[in-house]
Structure formats: structure tokens, C-alpha cells
Amino acid sequence: MRIVKTENVTSKMKLAKAIYHQENILLNTNCKNLYKYKERLLKLGIRHLYIEDKISEDIEINNLISEETRLKGKIIIKKVFSDISKNQRINIDEINNFIEELTKEILNSQELLANLVDIKSYDSYTFDHSVNVAALSLLIGKSLNYNKEQLIKLGVGSILHDIGKIAIPKNILNKTTKLNDHEFKTIKKHPRLGYENIKEHHEISPISRIVILSHHEKVDGSGYPKGLIGDEIHEFAKIVAITDVFDALTSDRCYRKKWSINKTIDFLIANANSHFDINILNTFIQKTPLYPNGTLVKLSNGAVAVVKEQNKSFPLRPIVKIIKDSLGNRLKEPYILNLLEVTNITIINEDE
């Protein structure tokens, strides 16, 4: 299995993971003739696919959470947004039960470096993003040895972190050009709006509510809505500040293409101790494969390879399968290369 751009699919590829649209299966696993669906997928904002072909048949990609769990979470958070828009009370028990299931799945996961990025379409971004931020936040919480009660509070706050956006006009949320000052001020209202939306729900822990209010605070005091500094920001909110930005940047949006994980991590590191807590960020980076399994990469010797497996303590030096030589010629017999054992060859970037 490997990841390809939708625009690059060929007749020899078959779908390795089902594609969903509005919680329904659009294309099922093992679907062939992907080329004829290309234009429709691109119109839906699905720019990447998991495919299987001859060169990737021995490559496994393990996601952080199962597709069933992800879909269940999307349905629940979509209903939360709908209930809030209708001024109805949200079903807190349903949210708590899902977060308990999600926490259990992440605690039971043996995968040290799971794939943290999943395929999303424009139409479901908000709901995918909410579930992803919750899963990534729980992964950090697990690494910080939080107990179950702490994880549940973190999970509830993180999955609800963006509920204030229900009150933000869609033409601002989905604007494809730079926001003007008025629009940016409007966007910045969403943490407080989200906090106000759930403050009457006393079943939600005060700590979970603080996550909703404070996930855009920055450790140097330049964040919003309160301009909190350092330890004035709750640790849970510091976690969600990182996972929110990570998932947003590694997602395709209507106004820009997704960033690579490597580029995103570079951005997070560059803003450590100004925007992000460096200790929490280091914890997250230790769990993040910079070049996930199935990623096409360009090597310093000019060869092109597919990442096959991770060397867990050395994220910059995975095990790869060489598929093109330094001249760009496709190899009839691809071969495996462990970059940990070859010190003079490095990954220079993801290949197009």
C-alpha cells in the first residue's frame, strides 16, 4: 500500500482503503479503474488516495485509529454541530462514550509510529479534523502517562475544541484568499463562542471547557482570546494547540494544498517557546514518523523510493524500497535499502 496524488492514478492501481463522502462509502476497497473516477474525486477535494500496486504490495500502513472509529466520531461530532446550530442541548453521554472508546483504542495500540494523517475531503474537513485532534491529543496524553480520567477530559475538550466555528459565517471559514482584518477578528471569536455554547452543560468538566476556550493561546502571550502566558495556559490546551495546527497543516484545504509532515514539524519547531510548549512538542515529535509508510521520497543520490518501514528511534532514516534509479529509470526489480545502514544517502524531500 502507498499514498499517491489523485491526479497521478493509473489503470494499474487499485484502491487500498475505502473512500468516504458524507459518511457514506464512495469507492470501496479493491476498486479498480480508478482513473475514470479521478475528476470526480478531485472535485470533491480528495487529492490523495491509498492505493496498492506491484511496488507497494508488501508495504503496510497502520493508522492511529480504525476507520470504523473515525466514522463513528465524525457522525457524533456532526450531530453536535447540528444540535448547537438549532439551539438544542448536545448529547454529552454520547460524546463521553465515544471518547472512552477512542481512549481505549489508543491505549491498546502497540504501534509506536502509526500513520497520523488520513485522507479527508473538503466537505467533511471540520468533522475529520475534530476526531483527528482528539486522537492526536490522546496520543500525547498517553505518552505523558495521563490516567484514564485525565485522558477522558482531554479527549472531550479536544473533540469539541472548534464548536465555536458553528457561529462563524462559512464564507469566512472557507475563504480561498487572505482574510482581511475584520474577517480575522471574526475567526478569533470562535474559542469564546464555543466556550459559551457549552458553559450550561455542567456534565462537561471545567478542564474540558478550558481546552475549548484556550486552544489558541500561545506560550509567549500572543495568542487569543486572553493572551495567556506560559503556565497560565492549561497543559491540555497546550496539547491541543499543537495537534490542532498539525492536523490543519497536513490537511488539504480549499485554499491550499496540505503540507508534508516534515515541513509541518519544521514549522512547529520554529515556533516552539513562542507559540508552542517545547516539552509537549518534543513528546509529540517522538511519536511522529516524518516520512510515513507508503510515502514517495527523493533520495540524495537521485533515486526515488517508497517508505516501507520505520526505524523507530531514527525518523529521518526509515527503511525504503528503491523504485527508480538516479537517472529516473523505473527499476524492474525494486530493492530494499535501510537508510540507517547507509550513512551517505539521505531523504531530501517527498517526491511528486
N, C-alpha and C positions, 0 to 999 in steps of 0.2 A: 504494500500500500504506500502511496505517496500523495503529496499535495501538488496540484497543478492549477494554473490560472484557467478559468473557464474559457477564455479566448484561445487557449492553446490545446483544447481537447482534440483528439483524433479518433478515427474509426476503430483503432486497435485498443482503445481504452474501455474499461467497464467500471461502473460506479462501485466504490468500495464501501461507502456509507450512504444511507438514505438521505435525501434532501427534503426538508420540510418547508411548507409555506402556510402561514397562519394555522399552525398546529396540525396540519394535515400533510400526509406524505405526498410529495410532488413527484419524485422519482425514487424508486426502490433500489435497495442494494442489488448489485449484479446487473443493473440496467446497462444495456449495450447501445450502440449507435448514439452516443452522447452528442456527437457533432450536430445532429438535427435539432437538439434542444438548446444549443448554445445561445442563440439570440434571445430566446425567452428567459433563460436563466440570467443573462446579463441585464435584461430589462427589469428583473426582479431584484437586481442588486447583488446577485450571488456571483462573486468574482473568483471564487476558488472552490475546488472540489477535491474530495478524497477519491482517488482512482486506483485501480490495480491494472498493471500491465506486466509484461515479461520481466522488466528490470526491477520491479518492486514487489514481486510476488512473495519474497521472503522477508519483507520489512513489516514490522508490527508498529502500530500507533495506538498507544493506550491513553485515552482521555482521562482527565481528572475525575469526571463523573460520567455515569452511564447516560445514554440518550433518553432512556425512559425517565430517569430522574430529572434531567434537564427539561424535558417536555412537560412533566408534571409541574415543575416550578414555574415555567412560562405561563401555563394555564392559570395557576393560582395568582401570580402577580398581575396578570392581565385583568383578572376579576377584581383585584384590589383597586387598580386604577379606575376600572369601570364604576365600582361602588362609590369611590370618592367623588368621581365626576357627577354622580347622581345624588350626592349628599346622603348616602346610605352608610351605615356602620359596616366596617370591614370585619371579616371572619377571622378573628385573632387565633382561634383554636386551629383552624386550617393552616395558617401560617406557621404556628408553633410546631404542629405535627410534621409539616414538610421540613422545617429546619432540623428537627430531631432526626428525620430520615437522612437528610443531607449530611449532617454531622456524623452519623453512624457510618455512612458510606465512605467519607473521607478518613475517619479514624481507622476503618478496617482496610483501607488501601495500603498495599505493600509497595506500590510503585513510588520510588523516590523522586524520579524526574518524569512525571506524567506530562502529556501534551496539555498546555494551559490555554491554548487558543482553539476556538471552534469556529466552524463555518456559520456565518449569520447572513440574513438578508436585511435590506433596509427596513422593510415593513415591520419586522419583529425585533429591531435592534434594542429598544428600550427594555423589553422583557428578557431577551437573551442577556443583556448587559446586567440586569438586576440579579439574575441567577448566577452569572459568572462572577460578579463581585462578591456575592455571598460565598461561593465555593472557594475562591482565591483567599478571601479573608479567613475562612475557617482553616485553610491550609496553613496560613501563617499562625493562627491561634494554636493549631496542633503543634507546630514547631516550637512555639513558646510555652508548651506544656500547660495550656489552659485546661481547667477542669470542665466537665460537661456543662455545668450551669453557666460558666463564662462563655463557652462556645455558643450556647443557645442564644444568649443575649447579644453576642457579637453577630451571629447569623441573622437574627431578626432585624437588627439595626441596619445591617449591610444590604439585605434584600429589599428593604424599604427606603434605602438612602435617597432615591430620586423621586419619591412620590410627589414631592412638591412641583415637579415639572408638569403635572396634570393641569396646573393653572397657568402655565406659560403658553402663549399662542404658538401653534405649530409652525406658522410661517417664520417665527424666530428660531425655534428649535431646529428646523430643517433648512435654514438659510444656507445657500451654497457660496455666498460671498462673506467677506469680513463683516462682523457685527458693528453697528455704529454705537456710540456711547449710550444712547437710550436703550437699545436692544440688549447691550451687555449688562446694564443696570437691572433690566427686567429679568434676565437669566439668573443674576446673582440673588434674586429673591427666593429661588426655589428651596434652599435649605430651611429658611424660616417658614415658608409656606407649608412644607412637608411636616415640620415640627408642629405647626398649628393644626394641621389636618388630623394628627393622631394624639394630641395632648389630652383629649377627653377619653381616650381608650386606656383606662387605668390598668388594663391587663398587660399592656406593653411596659416593660421595665424602663425606668428613667434613664438607665445607661443606653438602652437601645434608642431612645428618643434623642439622646445627646449625639449619637452617631449621625442621625439624620440631620441634626442642626449644625454639626461641626465638621462634616467630612470635607469641606473646602477651606478649612483653616490651614495655615502654613506655619511652620515652626518659627519663622522669623517675624511673624506678626503681620505679614502682608496679605493674609487670606481673608475670608469673609464667612459669616456676617459680622463677627465680633472683633476680628483682628487679634485673636488669642496668640500668645507666645509660648513656645516650648512646652513645659509641663502643665501649663494651663489647659492644654488640649488633652482630652482623654485618650488613653492609649488605643482604644478601639477605633476612635475617629482617625487617629494617625494611620492605623492599618488600612482603613477604607480609603483614605486619601491616596494611598499608593495603589491599591487594587483597582480603584475607580479609574485613575489615569492610565494604568497599564492596559486594562481591557479596552478603554476608549481608543487608545492609540493603536492597538493591534487589531482593530476592527475596521472593516470597510464602511465608510460613511458616504452619504450622497454628495458631500462637498470635498472629499479627499479619499485617496486610497490608504489602506492600512499600512502601518509601519511594520518593519521586521521586529522580531523580539530583540535582536541585538541592538538595533537603533533605539528602541524604546528603553531598554536597560541603560544605555548610554545617557539618554535624556534624564532618567530618574537619578542616576549617579551624579550628573552635572548639577542637579537641583537638590542634592542631599544637604542637609543642615541649613537650607534656606526654605525650601518647600516641604521636604520630607524628613522624617526621623531616620537618621543614618543606621541605627541599630536594627530597627524594624526592616528597613530596606535591605540590609545585609542578610537578614534571615530569609527574606523573600527571594533574593538573588540565588541563595544556596539551593533553592528548590526549583529554579528556573532553567530549563535547557535553552541555551542561547540559539541553538540550531536544532529544532525538534526533529524527531524521526520523520522521514519522508520529505524533508526539505531539500531542494536542489541547491547546491552550493558550487561556487567557483573557487578553485584552489590556487595557491601562489605559483604553482608550476604551469598554470594554464588549463589544467584538466578540470572537467566537470564531474560532480559526484552527487549521489543521493545519500543523505544521512541515514545510516542503518540502525545504529545503536549508540547509547550514551556511555561515556566513561565518567562515572558518577562524580568523581572529585575534580574532574577537569572538563568543564562545559565547553571550552574552546577547542577541545581535541576529541571529538567523537570518532566512532568507527564509521567509515563511509564506504560506499560502493562506487568505484570509478566507472563511469559510463561513456565518457568522451576523453580522448587524449588531448595533449596540449595544443594540437592543431585544430581541434574541434571535430575530429572524426569520431563517429559513433563506433564503439568497440563491439565486435561480435561476441566477445567473451568478457563481460564486465568482471572486475575483480575487487576483492575486499582489501581495504587499507586502514590500519589502525593508526590514526594520527598521533596517538600517544607514543608510538614506537618510531615515528619518523619526524625527527625534530626540525628538519629543513623544509617541511611543507606545512603550510597553514591555510586556513579558510580566510579568504579576503572579502567575500560578500556572498549574499544569496544570489543565485543565478536566475535570470529572467526566463 
